[in-house]
């Protein structure tokens, strides 16, 4: 397997991961590991399970319908609220979702792809095709919010010289959350702002993001 590691597309100035591989059962484990590592580097580990499953299904379709050992390329690209997954191969045969009574070779795995992704489809290219799907990043965005909050709480406890001997249980951290919020409201008031307005806006944002997660 000759994977090229995840990185920044120099021409477009954006994150884009390109992974050439050989479509063979033995390669799938390495492919999944590369996907998980890449998403971890991008801060999207929360959707790694879904992405691995999608990539496995797409690669398995190449093995079944194009042929074992066929050259293929996986492309991962983060958008604003989703991860786009593309699997390129050198066949122009377009996959179809299985009909009732169809065996597994008719594309039954695409039903799973339909159920777990925001959208999917096929693009014909000059050398073959690309089957793509898009996975919601909302779980990852929620995870990032929690990670940022944990970092703030840790820094606040260090700044207030909290007793390191006290185990930071949920009850202890919840009390720290109250202290952080109170201090921030003091800061807002000291700048001539409206603490109640800040609280209202924060509550609205939280409820909106929680509902979307």
N, C-alpha and C positions, 0 to 999 in steps of 0.2 A: 504494500500500500504506500503510495507516494503522496501523503497528505501535505498540503501547504497550510501552514498554521493560520489561525484567525488573525486579521489585522485590519488596517485602514486602507481602503481603496485610494491610492495616491492620486489618481486622476479625478475622482469624484469627491474626494475629501470626506468619505463616509465609511462607517464600519461595514465590511462585507467579507464574508468568509467563503473561500472556494476550496473544495475538497475533492480532487480527482481520486477515483478508486476503481477497483475491479469488482464487478457484480458477482460475488460468490458468497455462499453461506458463511464461510470462515471469516470474511471481512466485516460482517455485520456488527460483531462485538466491538471491533476497533472503530467502526464508523460511529456507533452510539457513544463510545467513550469520547471521541473527538467532538461530537455535538455537545455533550454535557460540559466538557472542558471549555468550549467556546462560549456557551451561554453563561457559564460561571464568570468568565472574564468580562462579559458584557453586563453583569449584574442581573441576569435573567434566569438564574438557577431555578426559580420557582416554577418555570414552565418547561424544565428539562425533560420531565417524564413524558409530557405530551409531545414534545419535539422528537424525542427518541422513538416513540411509537410511530409517529408519522413517517419519519425517515426509514424505519424498519419496513413499514408497509410499502413505501415507494420503491425502496431497493429490492424488496422481495418481488414486486411486480416486474422489475427489470429482469431479474433472474428467471422468472417464469415465462415471460412473454418475449424478451429480446434474446436471452440466452445466458447461461452461466459463463462467467469470464468476460462478459461484454464490458467495454470501457464506459464509464459513467462519471458524472460530476455532480456533486452536491453543492448548492449555493445557499448560504444563510445570510439574511439581511434584516436588521431591525428597522422597523418603521416607527411612527409616533406611538402607536398603541398595540403593535403586533409584531410578530416575527414571521418573515416570509421564508418559506422553505421551497427550493426548486431542485428537482432531480432531472438532470439532462442525460439523454442517451441518444444513440444513433439510429433509432427506429422511428418511422413515421406512423406506426400503428397507434391510434388513439385509444386509451383505456376506456372501458364503459362499465358503469355500475351493473352488478349482476341482476338478472331478471329472476323472478320466482322460479324455483326448481333448477336453477343453474348451478353447476358445480363450482368448486373454489377457483378454477382457472378462468372463470368468467369475470372476475374482478370483485369478488365478494368483500375483499379487504377495503375497497373504496367506500363501502357503506360506513365503515369505521372512520375513515378519513372525513366523510361528510359530517358525521356526528360530532367529531371532536374539534373541527376547525371552523373558523369564521366563514371561509370560502375556499374553494379549490377549483382547478381547471387545468387545461392543457394548452400549451403554445407550440405551434409547429415552427421549427427553425430551419435554417439552410442545411444543417447536417443531421436533423432528426427532430426531436421534440423535447419539451420541458414540461413535466407535470409538477404543478405547484400547489401549495396550500398556505393559508395564513392562520397563525395561532395567536389568540389574544394574549397581550402582555399584562392585563389587569392584575392577575395574581402576583406577577413579578413587581409591578408598581406598588402594590400593597406591601410586599415584602421589603421594598426599598424604604418605604415610609417607616416601617417598624424598625429597620436597621438604623436609620437616621435618629429616631427617637431614643433608641438604646445608647447610641453614641453620645447624644446630648445628656442623658441621665448620668452616664459614666463620668463625663467631663464635669458636670455640675457637682457630683459627689466629691470629686477630687478638689474642685475649687472651694467647696465649703468645708474641706478637710473632714469629711465624714469618717466615722470610726471604721477602719478597715477590718476590724475584728468582727463587726456585725455582718452576718451573712445577708446579702441583698435578696431577701425573699420578696415575693410579690407585694406583701404588706409594706415592707420597707421601701420598695421602689414606688409603690402607689403614693406613699407620703412624699417622696421626692418629687413625683410628678406635680403634686399640689404646690410644693414649694417653688418649682420652676415656673409654673403658671402664674403664681402670685408675684414672683419677682419680675416676670415679663410685664405684668399689668402695671406694676410700680414704674417700670421703665417707660411704658407708653404714656402714663399720666405725667411723668417728669418731662416728657417731650411736648406736652400740651395736647396729647391725643385723647381718645375716648376709649377707656378700658372696656366698657360695656359693648361698644360697637365692635371692638376686636373679638371679644368673646362670641358675639352673635355670628360674625363672619366665619370664625373658626368652626363653630358648631355646624353651620350650613355647609362648609366645605367638607367636614368630616362625614356628615350624613350623605352628601352627594357621592363622595368617593366610596363609602361603605356600601351604598346601594348599588353602585356600578361594579363592585368587586365580585 
